[in-house]
């Protein structure tokens, strides 16, 4: 189940990250700086090739999300749907 959660979270975070970066009109380098990440590490995240660390998630919620609670509520629904799919 943990792998399913990780896969679901990775996809959810990737989609939200891409939308947010476009909305903010930031480059990958600007987002990397905002999230205190190396440019290459951010590029991997931005392409959906990796998942974020807990610190990156926290910085994203603080500096990029207009409504962190809405983000978390959407994430909860995604994880619950993953549970249902696995059952």
Number of C-alpha atoms within 10 A of each C-alpha: 9 7 8 14 16 13 14 18 19 17 17 17 20 20 14 12 20 16 12 17 16 10 10 11 11 13 11 17 15 15 23 20 13 15 19 13 15 12 15 12 14 24 17 13 20 20 12 18 13 15 20 18 9 9 11 17 14 14 15 19 16 13 11 19 15 11 10 15 11 11 15 12 11 13 16 13 11 17 19 14 14 17 13 9 9 9 6
